[in-house]
Amino acid sequence: MMLWIMRISGFFSAATVMVVLSPSLQSFPPAEAIRSSNLDGYLRFPAGTHASGARDSFSFRQAPPFRNAEECGGLGDDSTVCDPSLVHIAITLDVDYLRGSIAAVHSILQHALCPENVFFHFLVSDTSLETLVRSAFPRLRFKVYYFDPERVRGLISSSVRQALEQPLNYARNYLADMLEPCVRRVIYLDSDLVVVDDVAKLWRTSLGSRTVGAPEYCHANFTKYFTERFWSDPRLAGTFAGRRPCYFNTGVMVIDLVRWRRFGYTRRIVRWMEVQKGGASAGWGGRIYELGSLPPFLLVFAGHVAPIEHRWNQHGLGGDNVKGSCRDLHPGPVSLLHWSGSGKPWVRLDSNRPCPLDALWAPYDLYGPASSL
Ligand SMILES: *[C@@H]1O[C@H](CO)[C@@H](O)[C@H](O)[C@H]1NC(C)=O
């Protein structure tokens, strides 16, 4: 552990990361970590990759097989998505973030005590990506769901960063409709993160009577997530009356789908997106927020979220939305590292200008042909 941290990251505070990460990273195989940190053999994404041209040039190495520990109990080969012992995880797959999604899956399998009990629900707008997932994880339990971009086309509002305007970013709002009714709970995860702890612990979190669980950040200045317009119109700002709203990040959420369906939250979120789009023409006086898919979730759930330990979303590692500067970990233990913000570890590693903590993402990267090992 000590050895590989030192070797892959001579220039960052190894001591800090050691103290913070060592409890949750003990199962990390040191040999693989060292090997993967040698980036010379890695392919680059063609600049400005998009759609089918890029897809043809992707290739992923096959991940090693992951098997349940004995105490997991058996899950028959004939078990279906409705098996109650499954842990359900939803992630989007798209060409630009595919490398991140594959690394996220890899990290989850590697740290799970019962990896064969994890069922992945992949949301795609390009169904050909299924083949790539299968090539990286031959035995993975998963299902691919087609998310029609047209579903949200008229609802997306321009934002501070173009990546936030991708239709698939909005797919998380439709999970309750898309997944089978027998799936009662799901963990939604962004594509720019790795899990370094057993995801079953997050799965078992109690939500009490809440519908959504996520780490809350009550010291963040909540005001800034909405425009002055919003705050100055009592019909709008009044939505937070009687709540103590706190910021939470929608990249890691535990969702009770039964309650979500019962209370029709998809519709409530869509209604806020309509207010944002309707703007002046609808008599609401313009934009009510500047970010992408996040603010409607804050409007509906902030103050009503089941608080989850902060270790499950060490967010912001991508840096700020404008400059993409390097960020440090927040104090405390780490179970999930999240490169939210504009900088992505695969881009920075490929350009030989990584941030120190990007070295913690690299071991999960499966991108590149088998011969690059
Ligand atoms: C919070 O942000 C708003 C809007 O940017 C600003 O006007 C206000 O002064 C901030 N409050 C604090 C306590 O920093």
The ligand as a MOL file (V3000), in Angstrom:
LIG
                    3D

  0  0  0     0  0            999 V3000
M  V30 BEGIN CTAB
M  V30 COUNTS 14 14 0 0 0
M  V30 BEGIN ATOM
M  V30 1 C -24.5520 33.4200 -0.7540 0
M  V30 2 O -24.5850 33.6530 -2.1500 0
M  V30 3 C -25.3440 34.7860 -2.5050 0
M  V30 4 C -25.4720 34.8230 -4.0050 0
M  V30 5 O -24.2510 34.5640 -4.6460 0
M  V30 6 C -24.6820 36.0400 -1.9140 0
M  V30 7 O -25.4160 37.1790 -2.2630 0
M  V30 8 C -24.6160 35.8790 -0.4040 0
M  V30 9 O -23.9380 36.9620 0.1540 0
M  V30 10 C -23.9380 34.5870 -0.0120 0
M  V30 11 N -24.0580 34.3820 1.4230 0
M  V30 12 C -23.0390 34.0590 2.1850 0
M  V30 13 C -23.3320 33.8500 3.6320 0
M  V30 14 O -21.9110 33.9070 1.7540 0
M  V30 END ATOM
M  V30 BEGIN BOND
M  V30 1 1 1 2
M  V30 2 1 1 10
M  V30 3 1 2 3
M  V30 4 1 3 4
M  V30 5 1 3 6
M  V30 6 1 4 5
M  V30 7 1 6 7
M  V30 8 1 6 8
M  V30 9 1 8 9
M  V30 10 1 8 10
M  V30 11 1 10 11
M  V30 12 1 11 12
M  V30 13 1 12 13
M  V30 14 2 12 14
M  V30 END BOND
M  V30 END CTAB
M  END
